[in-house]
Structures are given as structure tokens and as C-alpha cells.
Amino acid sequence: MAWTWFHRLASPPHVYRVAGRLTPWLAWPAALLIVAGLIGGLWLAPPDYQQGDGYRIIYVHAPSAWMSLFVYTTMAVAAGIGLIWRMKVAHAVAAASAPVGASFTFAALVTGSLWGKPMWGTYWQWDPRLTSELILLFLYLGYMGLRSAFDDVQRADRASAVLAVVGVVNVPIIHYSVVWWNSLHQPPSLMYLGKPTMPPSMYVPLLLMLLGFTLFYGAVLFVRLRGEVLSRERTASWIREAVRP
């Protein structure tokens, strides 16, 4: 039964239809959660006793940083599945994820720099967390650049998949960098040994933003995945029936 479900995911027509049905079920909850999280974080949450209102950028920065890692891991897993089982849909998932992940990574770096100026006195430090996050952005850009360097889709899939799988080693480095090395970046504030270090009025909006950003990625991924499938299967006979009004 499980293998039947897995093999159905390798069917481009099936994935195209399922992605279309699921997109609104992810997009609308994502919008509501993000709006609620922004209202709770930017207006209802109290100022931090040390950082004042400057900490509020965390409600965009932290979800963006989380998604930069989550999306890259998803991309690497999909690329690995594509390499091992030669599933075109898995490569399409990886290709559809890369620009989204790069956008989240860029947002994390920019918001982190904006927060760093008043807190550290500078927009940038070659801190382990910041440097490894910048490397992640380069990995995303390298993946997309490598794909565009090949005219043949299959060769582009294989080459970029190898880079994605190798580059996933950077994900735990980013996550544990504030633990392994002396870092200017603050340690995890939401969960530490299973207990939040923030009051509920602060961390509940952050949780809403984290969930909202995750659902937003799912919705955008499905939209982009449908485009990837259409591009790859443009000569297939089922396309005409699928896009018929």
C-alpha cells in the first residue's frame, strides 16, 4: 500500500492534479496565520526588556531563517530521490523549491542585518551563523545556475541534484553554529531543552508566523511544481486534457 502511494507520486498527471487541489487549502490558512502572527508580534506583544521594540523583526527574520533550512532540506531530499529512483517529479520538486528557498534565505540575511545594526553596531559580522547562512544562499544560487547551464533537462537534473545533496551538510552547521562556536548571534530563544525562553505573548505570534510561512511555502511550491510539470510534459497527451477549461 505504501509503495503504491509512493509510485503514484511519480506520476506527473497525478501530481499536477493533487497540487492544484491542495494549493488553496494551504494558501488561505497561510495568509490568515501570517496576518495573525504579524498583528500579535508587531502590535500586541510587549517590548523586550533589553532590546525594546527592535526585537520585533524576529517575527520575519526567524521564520525566514527557519524556512531557508527547511526548503533546502526538502530540495536535497527530493533531489536525492530523483537520483536514486530517477523520478522526474522529484527533480521538479527540487527545481521548484530552489527560488523559494533562495528568497527566504535572502530575507533572513537582510532582516538579520537590519537587526544587527542597532544591536551590534554593524550590519554584518563574519559570524559563524551569518557566514554559513550566506553560504546557503550561494548554494541555492549555484543550484539554479547549474540547472540553467544545461539545455538537456535530464543532465541538468542530475548535476544540480548532486550539488543539492552535497550541500545539505551546511544545514546542521547553520543550525548548531551558535552552539559549536562563540557567536554574536543569540542562542535559540523559542525552544531550549524543550522549554520556551520567551513569554507566551511573544512566542505564540512567532509560532503562528512559523506555521504560516511553512504553509505559504507549500502553496507556492505546488504552484511552481505545476508549472515545472507542464514544462517537462508539454508534449504529453494528457496535457491538453489537464489544461482544458
C-alpha positions, 0 to 999 in steps of 0.5 A, a space after each residue: 500500500 505504501 509503495 503504491 502511494 509512493 509510485 503514484 507520486 511519480 506520476 506527473 498527471 497525478 501530481 499536477 492534479 493533487 497540487 492544484 487541489 491542495 494549493 488553496 487549502 494551504 494558501 488561505 490558512 497561510 495568509 490568515 496565520 501570517 496576518 495573525 502572527 504579524 498583528 500579535 508580534 508587531 502590535 500586541 506583544 510587549 517590548 523586550 526588556 533589553 532590546 525594546 521594540 527592535 526585537 520585533 523583526 524576529 517575527 520575519 527574520 526567524 521564520 525566514 531563517 527557519 524556512 531557508 533550512 527547511 526548503 533546502 532540506 526538502 530540495 536535497 531530499 527530493 533531489 536525492 530521490 530523483 537520483 536514486 529512483 530517477 523520478 522526474 517529479 522529484 527533480 521538479 520538486 527540487 527545481 521548484 523549491 530552489 527560488 523559494 528557498 533562495 528568497 527566504 534565505 535572502 530575507 533572513 540575511 537582510 532582516 538579520 542585518 537590519 537587526 544587527 545594526 542597532 544591536 551590534 553596531 554593524 550590519 554584518 559580522 563574519 559570524 559563524 551563523 551569518 557566514 554559513 547562512 550566506 553560504 546557503 544562499 550561494 548554494 541555492 544560487 549555484 543550484 539554479 545556475 547549474 540547472 540553467 547551464 544545461 539545455 538537456 533537462 535530464 543532465 541538468 537534473 542530475 548535476 544540480 541534484 548532486 550539488 543539492 545533496 552535497 550541500 545539505 551538510 551546511 544545514 546542521 552547521 547553520 543550525 548548531 553554529 551558535 552552539 559549536 562556536 562563540 557567536 554574536 548571534 543569540 542562542 535559540 530563544 523559542 525552544 531550549 531543552 524543550 522549554 520556551 525562553 520567551 513569554 507566551 505573548 511573544 512566542 505564540 505570534 512567532 509560532 503562528 508566523 512559523 506555521 504560516 510561512 511553512 504553509 505559504 511555502 507549500 502553496 507556492 511550491 505546488 504552484 511552481 511544481 505545476 508549472 515545472 510539470 507542464 514544462 517537462 510534459 508539454 508534449 504529453 497527451 494528457 496535457 491538453 486534457 489537464 489544461 482544458 477549461 
